[in-house]
Amino acid sequence: MADYTREQVIAGAKQKVSFDRLDLRALDLSGIALEALSFRRAELDGTNFQKTKLKGSNLSHSSLRESFLVEADLSGVNFEKADLESCNLKGANLAGANLARANLGGATLEGANLKGANLGFAQLDGANLGGADLSECNLSHADLTEAYLGGAKMLATNFSGATLVKVNLEEADLSDAILAEASLSEATAVGAKFVGAYLTRADLSKADLNGAILARADLRGANLKGAKLDKAELTAAIIHGIQVDPAQLDTIVADWVDGSAGGDGSQRLSGRELVDFLSGNTNRGGAGSGRRYFGKGDIMRDATLVFGDNAYVEIESIFEKCAITLGNGAELVVAREGILRNCSVSGAGRVTVHGFFSETESGPGLVGPRQLFVSSKGSIISKVQQTAQATKFGFEPGCRLRLTILEANNAK
């Protein structure tokens, strides 16, 4: 039996009493004002909150299993670590709510407004979010396995590291969403929009992306093995390092794609060029140009290496006290396993660091690069000496930097 009746809850709400740890299971609390109250660790399983105003209330660690919150005003509510398994939140307003680490497994959130809500590390496996607005939400590391998000709006939503295995994203809009290192294996995303989305190192293996729009999407390092891409739109997508069979791209739609490591549009590929690039048959022309790869397990010390114009160099090995010169337009990529310790790189090339780079004792370690990009896993300790043509910088969140940037007039 519940600790309070409906009438007692209404009276207590007017006095702003605390409902912490109370048993209010299966009560009918529909349509009343319960704003800015505390229900921490309360037992609310099966409670009816239809159209109830709970704006700004604290329900952290509470249990609301199978509760009824249809069209409730839950904006700004604190549901941190709350148990909302199988509850009905259809059409509810959860804008700005805190659902971090909450359990929403099997919940119904169809048509709900979750704009700007925090669902980091939340459990949403099997949940129904069809047509919901999740724009600007934080869903980093959330579990959405087999969830339904058909037609959902997810503009600039953060799904970094999230699990979206077998999720349904048909006709959903994920424009400018962040899906770095997210798992979308076997996802159904027919007709979904990923315009400008950030999908670096995402797992899209065996996903159905037929008719999906991936224009300007950043797919660097993404796994698309076995994915369906019939009539998928990839114009201006960044594809450096993607895992895909060239035959999978036979029916895509793309005026051109960007194969550059830095994603700066400097290497536009189309038609046969794209197939050659993905097959590793790239030849960029020019003296000393071509593709050079230094694999795992190799160690190089005290070496002087010169690469010509437009060369492409990828390093997964260990370099110590080495001097590298890059020709105009050349690209140097320090892969995740790559280590360049006490080294220097000079020349008007583009440098991408996914691994580790540190300069010589005398420094500067980087002289005249056209571009320097450091990914979320990259680390760099160096001075950067710019020339008259200033260096373009790009740094992903999570990278580790100890940089001193020297202007051209500081050159010795």
Protein Blocks (a to p, Z undefined) as FASTA:
>chain_A
ZZbdfklmmmmmmnopafehiacehiacehiacehiafehiafehiacehiafehiaceh
iacehiafehiafehiafehiafehiafehiafehiacehiafehiacehiafehiaceh
iafehiacehiafehiafehiafehiafehiacehiafehiacehiafehiacehiaceh
iafehiacehiacehiacehiafehiafehiacehiafehiafehiacehiafehiafeh
iacdfklmmmgccfbdcfbfnlnopaccehjlmmmmmnopaceehehiacddddehiace
hiacdddehiacddfbdcehiacdddehiacdddfklccehiacedjdddddfbbcdddf
klpfbghiabdcddfkbccdddddddfbdcdddddehiacddddddfklpZZ
